[in-house]
Amino acid sequence: MNRFVGFFKSLSGIGLILGVLCFAASLTPSLIPRDYVTQGVLSGLAFGAGYGIGALVRALWRYMELPGLPSGVLKVTTPVLSLFCLVLLATSLYHTKTWQNSVRSVVGMDPVESGYPTSVFIIGLLTFVVLLLLALALISFGKFLTNKVYNFFPRRVSVVAGIALSVFLIITLTNGVLVEYTFRVLDKSFEQYDALLEPDRPQPLIAERSGSPDSKLDWRELGRAGREFVSSGPTAADISAFSQQEAMEPIRLYAGLQVAETPEERSQLLLEELIRVKAFDRSALVIITPTGTGWVDPSAMDGLEYLLNGDIASVALQYSYLNSPLALVFQPESGLDSSQALFRTIYNYWKDLPAGQRPKLYLHGLSLGAFHSQRSLTFFDILSDPISGAVWSGPPFPSEMWRELTNEREAGSPEWLPVYQGGRFVRFMNQDGTFNNESSQWGDLRFVYLQYASDAITFFEKDLFYREADWMKAPRGPDVSPLLKWYPVVSMLQLLVDMPLADTVPMGYGHVYAPGHYLDAWLEVTGIDTWSAERIQALKTRLLKKTETGDGYESRGG
């Protein structure tokens, strides 16, 4: 008991105060609803971050031998601040249900259960204890190094050298070795697992699909995501039943990581497939960069195939098995080589065709796919022989072109739905269309960013650590809690946790893009204006019903 009391007294007072402040702030709304386990872990992390900052301040204060507060002052402030922290904890836990339900209500989710605050507190406390023990172990390691250095240098020099050396070793081992090795092992493991999976869908028999008897690409080597893409989607019969006119069979081609060794070889195989099925005779050709796991969102492509009456070819190349949010944080460059190889291979062939005898060329990507798809297109491509446009959904926060366009937005347009140069060649859309339903004249190029204000993968910022983001200010997006507030350090942690949860909300929010919103985006990009509002709404209803069957959505996310 005495050891426990002694340990508690050794804790940093300012650290505990900052920890409680961060814990309370972590319970407030962010973009994505959290269950009690996730919220508890986040709150424990926030407490740990606040405590760590306070403990560091105390250590620096003592290291510089600055005077502390007089004992008489401490006798008064300690109980007052302790009472303040207890009241703040109780008050924030009391309000946490209201805060969470404010997020859940704007994304169409049921309210949390009555035991939510208690569960959050227990899990948060356990998380902080684990972090504290881990921190103490690292401090012991630093003291060990300091003592070794002290044999050769003065004490103050030894302390600085020991801390610097321990921090360097920890960061190097964690980030440069452990993380990189872990992700390579995970990627390889998922690849081996994917290769062992038996096809859970019948092999397509029509020639317009990769993996068919007529295809050079083996059905098993397409991988799970590839097989899912080419065997789903509307057929010519489905399109004809809706349109009441004869339709073409949509072309869907896909190459998994197993079909060839390099991105260039896989891209060449896909070009040969495109030539085999006469894809360059279609009215439109879409180059898709899939998500990190290789998944192609059916919501993005099904509606376009209906719009064009099947007169379309789409092609995708897998580059990874890793989930996009994880790859964004740790391996943001993964997939760029594959995206550039596929675009360059197809574009070089396409641009040599007579301008009046080739399809319109479009790009598409979701999440990490949008990130790499944007980067596959260069300024010289737009100048020399431009493509027709692109639909990029859920562009992740590192996207350079998206960020530049957003930062240069017109005054009065919000960060979550910018207007850039009147929308002449690029527009931003969400559930409700463009900002104030802008209807200016399109130019020759048509690029559309489809993004929801509640998508943490799009709106995460590292700068949230020390400043409020513009999208947090009024007016806010329709799917953002009105109770959301910015807090230093904590808001960044909240969004960091929100990213991998962005696929867990209902369709039409977060990172789950709805087919009807994709349809609106493609209508803008393709310039199709022959469909009546009633017919468009009928197609949206049809596409929404398909999402309920789960066909093509088995591997959602990534």
C-alpha positions in Angstrom: 0.0 0.0 0.0 2.8 2.4 0.9 4.5 1.7 -2.4 1.3 2.5 -4.3 0.8 5.8 -2.3 4.4 6.6 -3.0 4.0 5.9 -6.7 0.9 8.0 -6.9 2.6 11.0 -5.2 5.5 10.7 -7.7 3.1 11.4 -10.6 3.2 14.8 -12.2 0.5 17.1 -10.8 0.4 19.3 -13.9 0.5 16.2 -16.0 -2.6 14.8 -14.3 -4.4 18.2 -14.7 -3.6 18.3 -18.5 -4.5 14.6 -18.8 -7.9 15.2 -17.3 -8.5 18.2 -19.6 -7.5 16.1 -22.7 -9.7 13.2 -21.4 -12.7 15.5 -21.1 -12.0 17.0 -24.6 -11.7 13.6 -26.2 -15.3 12.8 -25.2 -16.6 15.7 -27.3 -17.9 15.1 -30.9 -15.7 14.6 -33.9 -16.6 13.4 -37.4 -17.3 9.7 -36.9 -19.4 8.0 -34.2 -17.4 5.8 -31.8 -18.5 2.7 -29.8 -17.5 2.6 -26.1 -14.4 0.5 -26.7 -13.0 2.9 -29.3 -14.0 6.0 -27.3 -12.4 4.5 -24.2 -9.1 3.8 -25.9 -9.1 7.3 -27.5 -9.8 8.9 -24.1 -7.0 6.9 -22.6 -4.6 8.0 -25.3 -5.7 11.6 -24.9 -5.1 11.4 -21.1 -1.7 9.9 -21.8 -0.9 12.7 -24.3 -1.9 15.4 -21.8 -0.1 13.7 -18.9 3.0 13.3 -21.1 3.1 17.0 -22.0 2.7 18.0 -18.4 5.4 15.6 -17.2 7.8 16.9 -19.8 7.1 20.5 -18.7 7.8 19.5 -15.1 11.0 17.7 -16.0 12.3 20.7 -18.0 11.4 23.0 -15.2 13.4 21.0 -12.7 16.2 20.5 -15.1 16.6 24.2 -15.5 16.4 24.4 -11.6 13.6 26.9 -11.6 11.8 27.5 -8.3 8.6 25.6 -7.6 5.5 26.8 -5.9 5.7 27.5 -2.2 4.3 24.7 0.0 1.7 27.1 1.4 0.3 27.8 -2.1 0.4 24.0 -2.9 -1.7 23.3 0.2 -4.5 25.5 -1.3 -4.2 24.8 -5.0 -3.9 21.0 -4.8 -7.3 20.3 -3.3 -8.9 23.0 -5.4 -7.5 21.7 -8.6 -8.2 18.1 -7.5 -11.9 19.0 -7.0 -11.9 20.8 -10.3 -10.6 17.7 -12.1 -13.2 15.5 -10.5 -16.0 17.8 -11.4 -14.8 18.1 -14.9 -14.5 14.3 -15.3 -18.0 13.7 -13.9 -19.5 16.5 -16.0 -17.8 15.4 -19.3 -18.8 11.7 -18.7 -22.4 12.9 -18.0 -22.5 14.7 -21.3 -20.7 12.1 -23.4 -23.9 10.4 -24.5 -25.3 13.7 -25.7 -22.1 14.5 -27.6 -21.9 11.0 -29.2 -25.6 11.1 -30.2 -25.1 14.5 -31.8 -22.7 12.8 -34.2 -24.8 9.7 -34.7 -27.9 11.7 -35.5 -26.4 13.6 -38.4 -25.2 10.3 -40.0 -28.4 8.4 -39.5 -27.3 6.0 -36.7 -29.1 4.9 -33.5 -28.2 6.5 -30.2 -25.7 4.9 -27.8 -26.8 2.7 -24.8 -27.2 3.9 -21.3 -24.0 2.3 -20.0 -21.8 4.1 -22.5 -20.1 6.6 -20.1 -19.1 4.0 -17.4 -17.6 1.7 -20.0 -15.7 4.5 -21.6 -14.3 5.6 -18.2 -13.1 2.1 -17.3 -11.5 1.4 -20.7 -9.9 4.9 -20.7 -8.4 4.3 -17.3 -7.0 0.9 -18.3 -5.5 2.4 -21.5 -3.8 5.2 -19.6 -2.3 2.7 -17.1 -0.9 0.6 -19.9 0.6 3.8 -21.6 2.0 4.9 -18.2 3.8 1.6 -17.7 5.1 1.7 -21.2 6.4 5.2 -20.7 8.1 4.2 -17.4 9.8 1.3 -19.2 11.1 3.7 -21.8 12.2 6.2 -19.1 14.1 3.4 -17.4 15.8 2.6 -20.8 16.8 6.3 -21.1 18.2 6.3 -17.5 20.2 3.3 -18.3 21.8 5.0 -21.4 22.3 8.2 -19.3 24.2 6.2 -16.7 26.4 4.7 -19.3 27.2 8.1 -20.8 27.8 9.5 -17.3 31.0 7.4 -17.1 32.6 9.6 -19.7 30.8 13.0 -19.5 29.4 15.5 -16.9 25.9 14.9 -15.5 24.0 17.5 -17.5 25.7 16.5 -20.8 25.0 12.8 -19.9 21.3 13.5 -19.3 20.9 15.4 -22.7 22.9 12.7 -24.5 21.0 9.9 -22.9 17.6 11.4 -23.7 18.6 12.2 -27.3 20.1 8.7 -27.9 17.1 6.9 -26.4 14.7 9.0 -28.5 16.7 8.4 -31.6 16.8 4.6 -31.0 13.1 4.3 -30.2 12.0 6.3 -33.3 14.4 4.5 -35.5 13.4 1.1 -34.3 9.7 1.9 -34.3 9.3 3.8 -37.5 12.2 2.8 -39.6 12.4 -0.9 -38.8 9.4 -2.1 -36.9 6.7 -0.3 -38.9 8.3 -1.0 -42.3 8.9 -4.6 -41.5 5.4 -5.1 -40.1 3.7 -3.6 -43.1 5.9 -5.7 -45.5 4.9 -8.8 -43.5 1.3 -7.9 -43.5 1.2 -7.1 -47.2 3.0 -10.4 -48.0 0.7 -12.4 -45.7 -2.4 -10.9 -47.2 -1.0 -11.7 -50.7 -0.5 -15.4 -49.7 -3.9 -15.5 -48.1 -5.5 -14.1 -51.2 -3.8 -16.6 -53.4 -5.1 -19.5 -51.3 -8.7 -18.2 -51.4 -10.9 -20.3 -53.7 -13.0 -18.3 -56.1 -16.4 -17.6 -54.4 -18.0 -16.5 -57.6 -18.6 -18.3 -60.9 -16.1 -17.5 -63.6 -17.6 -15.1 -66.1 -18.3 -16.6 -69.5 -18.7 -13.4 -71.5 -15.7 -12.2 -73.5 -15.9 -8.7 -72.1 -14.5 -9.7 -68.7 -11.0 -10.5 -67.4 -10.8 -14.1 -66.3 -13.3 -15.4 -68.9 -12.3 -18.3 -71.1 -11.3 -15.8 -73.8 -9.1 -13.8 -71.5 -5.4 -14.1 -71.2 -5.7 -13.3 -67.5 -6.3 -16.4 -65.3 -9.5 -16.2 -63.2 -7.7 -17.3 -60.0 -4.9 -14.8 -60.4 -7.2 -11.8 -60.4 -7.5 -12.0 -56.6 -10.6 -11.7 -54.6 -11.1 -8.0 -55.3 -10.5 -8.5 -59.0 -13.0 -11.4 -59.2 -15.5 -9.4 -57.3 -15.2 -6.4 -59.8 -15.4 -8.3 -63.1 -18.2 -10.6 -62.0 -20.5 -8.0 -60.6 -22.1 -4.9 -62.1 -25.0 -4.7 -64.6 -25.1 -6.9 -67.7 -26.5 -5.8 -71.0 -29.7 -7.6 -70.1 -30.0 -5.6 -66.9 -29.4 -2.3 -68.7 -31.9 -3.2 -71.4 -34.5 -4.1 -68.9 -34.2 -0.6 -67.4 -33.7 1.5 -70.5 -36.2 -0.5 -72.7 -33.7 -0.4 -75.5 -30.9 -2.6 -76.8 -27.7 -2.2 -74.7 -24.0 -3.2 -75.1 -22.2 -5.5 -72.6 -20.1 -3.3 -70.4 -16.4 -4.2 -70.4 -14.7 -4.8 -67.1 -11.0 -5.6 -66.9 -8.8 -6.1 -63.9 -5.2 -7.4 -63.2 -4.3 -8.6 -59.8 -0.8 -8.6 -58.3 -0.3 -12.3 -59.2 -0.7 -12.0 -63.0 2.8 -10.5 -63.5 5.9 -9.4 -61.7 6.0 -5.6 -62.4 3.4 -2.9 -62.8 4.6 -2.3 -66.3 4.1 -6.0 -67.2 0.6 -6.0 -65.6 -0.3 -2.8 -67.4 0.8 -4.2 -70.8 -1.4 -7.3 -70.2 -4.4 -5.0 -69.5 -3.7 -3.1 -72.7 -3.7 -6.3 -74.7 -7.0 -7.2 -73.0 -8.4 -3.8 -74.0 -7.4 -4.4 -77.6 -8.8 -7.9 -77.5 -12.3 -6.8 -76.5 -12.2 -3.7 -78.7 -12.5 -1.4 -75.8 -11.1 1.5 -77.9 -14.2 1.3 -80.0 -16.5 2.2 -77.1 -17.7 5.7 -76.3 -15.9 5.9 -73.0 -12.9 4.3 -71.3 -12.4 4.7 -67.5 -9.0 4.0 -65.9 -9.6 3.1 -62.3 -7.1 3.2 -59.5 -8.6 0.9 -56.8 -8.3 1.3 -53.0 -5.4 0.0 -51.0 -6.9 -3.5 -50.8 -7.6 -3.6 -54.6 -11.3 -2.9 -54.1 -13.3 -1.1 -56.8 -16.5 0.6 -55.4 -19.5 -0.7 -57.4 -21.4 2.5 -56.5 -18.9 4.4 -58.7 -19.2 2.3 -61.8 -22.7 0.7 -62.0 -24.5 4.0 -62.5 -22.1 5.1 -65.3 -22.6 1.8 -67.1 -26.4 2.5 -67.1 -25.9 6.1 -68.1 -23.9 5.1 -71.2 -26.2 2.1 -72.0 -23.3 -0.3 -71.6 -21.1 1.5 -74.2 -18.2 1.7 -71.8 -15.0 -0.1 -70.8 -13.4 0.2 -67.4 -10.0 -1.1 -66.4 -8.2 -1.4 -63.0 -4.8 -2.6 -61.7 -4.2 -3.8 -58.2 -1.1 -2.5 -56.3 -1.5 -3.6 -52.7 -3.5 -5.6 -50.1 -3.2 -3.1 -47.3 -6.0 -0.9 -46.0 -6.0 2.7 -47.3 -6.0 4.6 -44.0 -3.1 2.5 -42.7 -1.2 2.9 -46.0 -1.8 6.7 -45.9 -0.3 7.1 -42.5 2.7 4.7 -42.9 3.2 4.2 -46.7 1.6 7.1 -48.6 3.7 6.4 -51.7 2.5 2.8 -52.2 0.7 2.4 -55.5 2.0 5.4 -57.3 4.2 3.3 -59.7 1.2 1.1 -60.6 -1.1 4.0 -61.2 1.4 5.8 -63.4 2.3 2.6 -65.3 -1.4 1.8 -66.1 -2.2 5.4 -67.1 0.9 5.9 -69.2 0.5 2.5 -71.0 -3.1 3.2 -72.0 -2.7 6.9 -72.6 0.2 6.5 -75.0 -1.8 4.0 -77.0 -5.0 6.1 -76.9 -3.4 9.4 -77.9 -2.1 7.8 -81.1 -5.6 6.9 -82.3 -7.5 9.3 -84.5 -9.3 11.9 -82.3 -12.7 11.1 -83.8 -12.3 7.4 -83.5 -11.4 6.8 -79.9 -13.3 6.8 -76.7 -13.5 9.6 -74.2 -10.9 8.9 -71.5 -11.8 9.3 -67.9 -10.0 8.6 -64.6 -11.5 7.4 -61.3 -10.3 6.6 -57.9 -11.6 6.3 -54.3 -9.6 7.0 -51.2 -5.9 6.0 -51.8 -7.0 5.3 -55.4 -8.0 8.9 -55.8 -4.7 10.0 -54.3 -2.6 8.1 -56.9 -5.0 8.6 -59.8 -4.6 12.4 -59.4 -0.8 12.0 -59.5 -0.8 9.8 -62.5 -1.9 12.7 -64.6 0.7 15.3 -65.5 0.3 19.0 -66.6 1.8 18.1 -70.0 -0.9 15.4 -70.6 -3.5 18.1 -70.1 -1.8 20.4 -72.5 -0.8 18.0 -75.3 -3.8 15.7 -75.6 -6.2 16.1 -72.7 -8.4 13.5 -71.3 -12.1 14.3 -70.8 -12.3 14.3 -67.1 -12.3 12.4 -63.8 -14.4 11.6 -60.7 -12.2 11.3 -57.6 -14.1 10.4 -54.4 -12.9 10.7 -50.8 -9.6 12.3 -51.8 -7.3 11.7 -48.8 -5.7 14.5 -47.0 -2.2 14.2 -48.5 -3.6 14.8 -52.0 -1.4 17.7 -53.3 -3.7 18.8 -56.2 -6.8 18.6 -54.1 -5.1 20.6 -51.3 -3.9 23.3 -53.6 -7.3 23.7 -55.2 -9.0 23.8 -51.8 -6.6 26.4 -50.5 -7.1 28.6 -53.5 -10.9 28.4 -53.3 -13.1 31.4 -53.9 -13.9 33.6 -50.9 -17.1 32.7 -49.2 -17.0 29.0 -50.2 -16.3 26.6 -47.3 -13.3 24.3 -47.1 -15.6 21.2 -47.1 -17.2 22.3 -50.4 -14.9 24.8 -52.2 -15.6 26.7 -55.4 -12.5 27.1 -57.6 -12.5 29.6 -60.5 -16.2 29.4 -60.9 -16.2 25.7 -61.5 -15.0 25.9 -65.1 -12.9 22.8 -65.0 -13.1 21.4 -61.5 -16.0 21.1 -59.1 -16.5 19.8 -55.6 -19.6 17.9 -54.8 -21.2 16.3 -51.7 -24.7 14.8 -50.8 -26.4 18.0 -52.0 -24.4 18.7 -55.1 -22.1 21.7 -55.5 -21.9 24.7 -53.2 -25.0 26.9 -53.8 -25.7 24.6 -56.8 -23.2 26.4 -59.0 -24.2 26.1 -62.6 -21.5 28.0 -64.5 -20.4 26.8 -68.0 -18.0 23.9 -68.0 -14.7 24.2 -70.0 -13.1 21.4 -72.0 -11.9 19.5 -69.0 -14.3 18.2 -66.3 -12.9 17.1 -62.9 -15.2 16.4 -60.0 -14.2 15.7 -56.4 -16.9 13.9 -54.5 -16.4 14.4 -50.8 -18.5 14.3 -47.6 -17.8 16.8 -44.8 -17.8 13.9 -42.4 -15.0 12.0 -44.2 -12.1 12.0 -41.8 -9.8 10.5 -44.4 -10.3 13.7 -46.5 -10.3 16.3 -43.7 -7.6 15.0 -41.3 -4.8 17.5 -40.8 -1.7 17.2 -38.8 -2.0 20.9 -38.1 -5.0 20.1 -35.9 -2.4 19.5 -33.2 -2.1 23.3 -32.7 -4.7 25.1 -34.8 -8.4 24.9 -35.8 -9.2 23.7 -39.3 -11.3 25.9 -41.6 -13.9 23.1 -42.1 -14.7 23.3 -38.4 -15.9 26.9 -38.7 -19.4 28.0 -39.7 -21.0 27.2 -41.9 -20.4 23.5 -41.4 -21.2 20.6 -43.6 -24.7 19.0 -43.2 -23.2 15.8 -41.8 -21.0 17.4 -39.1 -22.2 17.7 -35.5 -23.1 21.3 -34.5 -21.5 20.5 -31.1 -18.0 19.8 -32.5 -15.3 22.0 -31.2 -11.5 22.2 -31.7 -9.1 21.4 -28.9 -5.3 21.4 -29.2 -3.7 18.0 -29.5 -7.0 16.2 -28.8 -8.8 17.1 -32.1 -5.9 15.6 -34.1 -6.1 12.4 -32.0 -9.9 12.3 -32.6 -9.5 12.6 -36.4 -6.6 10.1 -36.4 -9.0 7.5 -34.8 -11.9 8.6 -37.1 -9.9 7.6 -40.2 -10.1 3.8 -39.9 -13.7 4.1 -38.7 -14.8 6.2 -41.7 -16.1 3.1 -43.5 -18.3 2.0 -40.5 -21.1 4.6 -41.0 -24.2 4.3 -43.2 -23.9 4.9 -46.9 -23.9 8.5 -47.8 -21.7 9.6 -44.9 -18.0 9.4 -43.9 -16.0 7.4 -46.4 -19.0 5.4 -47.7 -20.0 7.0 -51.0 -23.6 6.5 -52.2 -24.4 5.4 -55.8 -26.8 8.3 -56.3 -24.1 10.9 -55.4 -21.7 9.1 -57.8 -24.3 9.3 -60.5 -24.7 13.1 -60.0 -20.9 13.4 -60.3 -20.7 11.4 -63.5 -23.6 13.4 -65.0 -21.5 16.5 -64.5 -18.3 15.0 -65.9 -19.8 13.3 -68.9 -22.1 16.2 -69.7 -25.1 13.8 -70.3 -28.2 16.0 -70.4 -30.7 13.8 -72.2 -32.0 12.0 -69.1 -35.1 13.4 -67.4 -35.2 14.0 -63.6 -37.7 11.2 -63.2 -35.5 8.7 -65.1 -32.4 9.7 -63.1 -34.3 9.3 -59.8 -35.5 5.8 -61.0 -31.9 4.8 -61.7 -30.8 6.1 -58.2 -33.5 4.0 -56.6 -32.4 0.9 -58.6 -28.8 1.4 -57.7 -29.6 1.9 -54.0 -31.6 -1.4 -53.9 -28.6 -3.2 -55.3 -26.4 -2.0 -52.4 -28.8 -3.9 -50.1 -28.0 -7.2 -51.8 -24.3 -6.8 -51.1 -23.3 -7.8 -54.6 -19.8 -6.3 -55.2 -19.7 -4.9 -51.7 -18.3 -7.9 -49.9 -14.8 -6.4 -49.6 -16.0 -2.8 -48.9 -13.4 -0.5 -47.6 -9.7 -0.5 -48.1 
